[in-house]
Amino acid sequence: MRQIDPDFLALPLRQLADAALQRARDLGASHADFRLERVRAESLALYDARLEGAMDADDLGYAVRVVKNGTWGFAAGLVLTPEAAAEVAAQAVKVAEVSAPINREPIELAPEPVHGEVSWVSAYEIDPFSVPQKEKVALLADWSAGLLKGADHVSARLLQVKEQKFYADTAGTVTTQQRVRVHPELNAMKAGPSGFDDMSTIAPPVGRGYEYLTNGHYDWQGELAQLPELLAEKLAAPSVEAGDYDLVIHPSNLWLTIHESIGHATELDRALGYEAAYAGTSFATFDQLGTLVYGSPVMNVVGDRTVEHGLSTIGYDDEGVATREFDIVKDGILVGYQLDRRMALMKGLGASNGCAFADSPGHMPIQRMANVSLKPAPGGPSTEELIGGVERGLYIVGDKSWSIDMQRYNFQFTGQRAFRIENGALAGQVRDFAYQATTTDFWGSMEAVGGPETYVLGGAFNCGKGQPGQVAPVSHGCPSALFRGVRILNTVQEGGK
């Protein structure tokens, strides 16, 4: 089990927190919390096996959030002295006092047990920031050189983040946490008779360390060896014939559909209209909780901020709430939402399920997405068995472009590659495809989900939300799944070409 870095623990964490929280109490705040963060991010980009760019950023600061007169107050600072922290707390209280006369919704927070002093570290073996940059560049260059034997151009990138947080509140919860995440990706481009196309690796971003690239946690060599052949086949493939098809969708594609049509749609702040000015609302409105038929009876979706290696996984959220797993859709019915402490109490839903997050010390925590995942069927079919049950259909692998309306209801998604299914067997790739549906029709057409051996935890580093905008990492696990009678568009024809 890894430990929190000593250089972070050496910062005056408790002194700053004690000074800030005491000042907030003295000034009449009914609640106050202090959060100090250090977020280190590194990105490497290569083109045709040569380093194109590198970035290494280190963001260190702290924030104080208060409730006074039923109104939020927030302020952030950089100077690591108790005096400065106390002044930041005073600024946060002043913001609440100034805002109180125009506040129409008194702020109350759902109760949460006091957890005392606790710490948590994510599951990783090798801190990516301990690996020399030249070693990482050399590995990406070697992989790129191999791909260039079958592609015209290759781009490669590696994103790495280490996030350290110290939190303390006036109730007595004190948390110190550290998590690491990495996202390697390679993309091959090639010209063919009908133009050019590209194809990327489908390895998901993960809450792991550098061992993800080197210690056998993913078959990089196997995927990289197949990629040029798959891309060449795609370039020579016929354009898809539009119509209704049965679909078997691989987790490398389905995770994004989950993110857009379930993950965002079941954030309670969005369902209540709080994101309308920026990211839209949701068709899954609160009055339908417990009754909305979201999908077929084989659809079971959970939110989980505890799953190992999840990008949204953490021990305690940014309101001091212990994280957990919770039901969102059960047997096809909407049964829950993602909640922070304010939303949970506002709608009488009991305790928060740990979905408050801020992406930097300069931002206030907002309700963010848990790892929202479609559960596999115990003893369920393999991907090959799902394909074997289709007479005419498509097998879709890898995510690509997508579009969804502001209510998360009407959508279309493309993919990296699609294989025709004829009489239960794969029969070559097709191009220019997109699947189109409404959220409830799509999930209602899901006839079967694969077994645990088909389950993959996908996701992204860059889910955007909020004003000012914030970016959050999130994973979505799912098995392969079978959908009946989904509309397939020919994207070239739809574009009028």
N, C-alpha and C positions, 0 to 999 in steps of 0.2 A: 504494500500500500504506500503510495507516494505521500509526501508531506508538503504542507504549504511552504513556499520558498521563504527562507530565513530573512531575506532582504525586505520582503513585504511585512513580515511580522515585526521587523525592527523599526518600522514607522511608528510614530506616536499615536497609534490608533485609539487606545482608550482615553488618553489625555484629551484628544480632540473631541471625541464623542462626549465625554463627561462635561467638558466646557460648553459645548453646543446645547446639549440636552438640558443642563442646568439653567442656561440663559433662557431657553424656551419656556421652561417651567416658571421661572421668575417673572416672565412677561405675560403669563396667563394662558399659555397654550394648553389645551385639553389633551393633545397628543403631539408627540414629536418623534421623528426618527432621523438618524444620522447614517449616511452611507458614504464610505470612502472606497474608491475604485482605482485600480491600475489595470488598464487594458493595453496589452502589447499585440500588435498585428504586423505580420510580414507577408509580402506577396512577391513572387518571382514570376517573370514572364519570359518565355523563350519563343523565338520564331526560327524555324528551320535549324534547330539544334544550337542556336546562338542566343546568349542572354540579350534580351531586348529592354528589360527594365526591372528594377528592384525597389521595394519600399519597405521601410522598417519604422513603424510609428509607436510611440509610447505615450499614452494618455493617463495622467494622474491628477486626481482632484477629489473633492468631496461635496456633498450636498446635504442640506437640512430641509426637511419637509415638516410642516406643522398643520394642525387644525386649531383655529381660534375663532370664536363666535360662529362656529359651524361653517367655516370657510377655509379652503386650502391656502397655505402660504408656502413658497418655495424659493430657495436661493442656493447658489453654489459658490465655491471658493477654491483657491489654489495654494494659499499660504498655509504651511503646516505648523501653525502655532495655536495654542489654546485661545489666545486673545483673538486671533483672526477667526477661528471657528465660532467663538461666541458672537462675534460681530455678524457673521453669516446667519446665525440663528436669529439674531435681532432683525436682520433684513427680511428673513422669511416671515417672522411675526408681523412686521410692518406691511408686507404684501397682503397678508390675510386681513389685517385691519382696514386697509384701503379698499380691498375688494368686497368686504362684508356688506356694505349698503346695496350693492347691485347683485348679490348672490341670491338666487331664488330657490336653490336646492341645498338645504343644510347638509353638511357632510357628516355622516356617521359611518363607523367601520364595524363590520361583523367581528364578534369576539374571536380571539385566537389564544390558545394556551401559551403561557410564558415558557419558553424553551431553555432559559438560562444561557450559559455560555457553551456553544456547540461549534464544531467545525466540520467541514466536508470537502473532499477532494474527488474529482472525477476519475474514472478508470482509464489510465493510460500508463505506458511503460517508459517511453522516451520523450522527454521534453523537446519539442522541435526546435526551440531556441537554444538548446545545448548542442545542436548539430551545426558544424561550420557551414556557412552559406555556400562555399565552393563545393562542398560535398553534395549538397542538395541540387545545385546547378548541374554538376557532373552527372547525377542520376537522371535528371530530366533530359539532359542533352543526349545521353546514351539511349534512352527510350525513344526520343525524337528521331535519332539517326536510324534506328531500326524501322520506324514507320516510314521514313523518307524513301526506303527501298521500294515501297509500293504506293507512294502518294507524291503529289507535286509539291505540296507545302504542308508543314506541320506546325501547329502552335501548342505550347504547353504552359501550364501555370500551376502554381502551388500557393494556396492561401493557408496561413497558420495564425491562430489567435490563442493567447493566454489571457484569461480574465480572472482577476482577483478582486474579491469584494469583502469589505468589513461593514457590518450593519449593527446598529444598536438603537433601541427605542426606549421610551419612558416607561413601558410596562416591565422591562427587564430582560428582554430577549437580546442576545448578543451572538451574532454568527460571523464566522470567518471562513471563506470558501475560495476554492481555486479550481478552474476547469480549463481544459485544453481541447481545441478542435482543429482539424485539418481538412483541406479539400484539394486533392490533386486532380487535374483534368488534362487530357490531351485530345487534340482535334486534328483530324487528317482531311485535307482538301485535294480534290482531283478533278481534272477536266475529262469529259467524255463526249461521245457523238452528239448528245443533246444538250450540252452545256457543262457546267461544273456543279459539284455538290460537295458536301462535307459530312463527316460522321465523328462523333466524340465517344470517348470511353463512357461507360455507364456506371462506373464505380461511384458510389454515393459519398458525399461528405460525411464525416463521422466525428463523434466525440472521442477520438483516440489521439495518440501522439505519433511521432515519426515512424514508429513500428508498423503503422498501416502501410507504408511504402516498402518496407524491407523484411518484415518478419513473417511473411506468409499469411497475413490476415486477409489478403485479397490476391487473386490470381492475375497479377498485372501482366506477366509474360504471356499467359494464355489469351487474354483479351487483346493485347497489342498485336499478337501474331494473327488474329482473326480479322482485325479491323480493315486492313487494305483489301482483302478479298470481299468482305461484306460491302465496302464502299464501291468496289468495281462492279459487283453484282447490282447494286442499287442504280448506278449510272446507266447500266444496260437494261434496266427493268422497264416494263410497260407502264403507262399511266393507268391509274386505277379506274375502274368503271363505277360511276356513282350509283348508289342504291342502298338498300338495307342489307346489313351483314350481321352475322353472329361474330362477336369479338372475344378473343382470349387476350387479355392485357397483362403484360409482365409488370412486376412491381416498379421497374425502372421508369415506366411511363405512368402507372396508376397513382403513384405518390403525389404527383402534381395535381391531378384531378381531385384527389382527396383534399389537398391543401386549399384549392380555390373554391370547391363546391361544398365542402364540409367544414374544414378548419376555420375559414373566415366567416362562413355563414352562421356558425354556432358560438362566436364571440358575443357575449351578452351585450356589451356596450354597443356593438354594431347593430344587433337586433333591436335595441331600444332607440337607435337613431343618433347616437353620439359620434359616429364617424361619417355621418351623411355628407358633410361639407367637403370631405377629402376622399375617403375610400368607399363611400356608399353605405347602404343599409343591408338588410337581409330579408329574404322571403320567409325565413324560419322565425317568425315573430313570436313573442313571449306567450301570447294567448293560445298558441298551438302546442305548448309544452305538454307532453304526455299524450297527444292525439295525432300530431302530424305523421303521416306515413311517408317517411323519408326514402325508404327503399324496400326491397324484398325481405322476407323473413330471415334470409341467411346473412343479412347485414347487421353486424355488431361492431360499433366504433367506440373506442375509448380515448380519453385524453390522459396523458401520463407524463409527468415531469420527473419520473424516477427511473425509467428504463435505461439499462446500461448502454453507454455509447450514444445516447440520443443527444442531438444538438441543443434541445431545450431542457435537457436534464440538469437539475440542480437540487441541492438538499433543502434549501429554504429560499423562498422568493424574496423580492425586494420590498415586501411588507412584513417580513419575519414569519411567514406562514410555512409550515412544514409541507412539502410537496407530496403528492400521492397520485394514484390512478383513479379515474372516475368514468362512469358511463356517459356517453353522449347519445348514441343510437343503440337501442337494444331490440333485437328481433324486428328491425326495420322501423321502429318508432322513435321519434325524438324524445329523449328522457332527461337531457341535461345540457348545460351550457358551460363554457369556460368563464371563470369568475375571478375577480379580485375582491378585496374586503368590502369596498363600498357597494359594488354591484350585488354581492351576495346578500347584504342586509337590506338594500333598497327593495329587492323583490322577494324577500322572505324565504331565501333559499338556504338559510343556515350559515355554515362556515364557508370561507373562500376555499377554492381548490388549488390555490397557489399559482395564479397566473398573472402576477404583477412583475414587470420587468422594465428596467431602464437601460439603454444601450451605452450610456456614458455617465460620468459624474455630473455633467452639465444638463442632464435631462431628468425630468420627473418621471417616476414609474407610471406606466399605463398598463391596462389589461392587454396581455400578449398571449400568443398561441402556445399551448402545450404541444408535446409530441402527440399529434392526433393520428390514430392508426386503426386500420381495418383488421379485425382479428381473423386469423386462419381458422379452418374447421379442424378440430381434432380428428385425426384419421382421415382427413380429406384427400382429394385426388392430387396427383402430381400435375405439373404443367402439361406433360405429354398426354396424360389421361384427359385433361380438359380439352386439348386440341383434338384428341381422338373422338370426342363427342360432337364434333362440328362437321357438317357436310359442306357448307359454303360459308367461308368467313375469312377473317384476317387475324393474324397474330402480331400484336404491336409491341415493340421494344424501344425503350429509350424515350426521354422527353425532348420536346423541341418547342415550338411556338404554341400559344394559347390565347384565348379571348373569352371573357365572361362579363356579363352585365353587372350593374352596380348593386343588384339585389342577389347576386350569386345564384342566378337561376338559369338563364339561357347561356350556353357555352359551346365552344368548339376547341378541340385539341388536335395537334398533329403529333408526330413522333419521329424518332431517328430512323426507324425502319419498320416496314410492314410486310409480312409474308402471307401470301394466299394460303388458305386452308381448303383443300378439296378432298372430300370423303375421308376426313380424319387425319390427313397428312399434309405437311408443308409442301408447297409447290412453287417456290421462288418468290422474290420480292416484287412489290409494286411501288410506284412513286405517286406523288402529288395527292396524298390522302389527308383527310381530317375527319374526325368523328364529331357529330353535332347532336345535341340533345338538350332537354331541360334537366335540371338536377334530379328531380323526383322521377322522371321517366327513365333516366339513365340508371340510377341506383335501383329502381323498381324492376329493371330488366336483368338484374344480376341473378343468374340461376344457380351458380355454384362458386364457392371460394376454395382455393387450394389448401392443402395441408401445411403444417408447420415447416416442412422442408422447402416449400416455395416462398417462404416469408423473407422479405428484405426490408431493412430500415433505410429508406431514402431520405431526401431532404435538401435544404438550401441554407446558405449563410445569410441571405439578403431579403428576408420578408419585411416589407415596408408598411408603416402605419403611423398615424398620429400627426399632429401639428403643434410644434415643429416636428418634422419627420424623424422617425427612429427606425433602425434596422435591427432585426432580431434573427438569430439562427433557430431553425426548427426542423425536426425530423418527422417523417411519416412512414410508418411500417405498413406493409400489406403483403398478402399472398398474391399469386396469380389468380385471376378471376375470369369467369365466363359470363358474357352479356349476350342476350338474344335480341336480334332485330334492331340494331342501332344504325342510324342514318350515316352513311359515308359520303362525303363531298369530294369531288375532284377539284383541287384548289386552283389548277390552271384554268379550268372552265369557269369557276366562280370568279376568277380575276378577269374574265372577258378575253382570254387569249386563245 
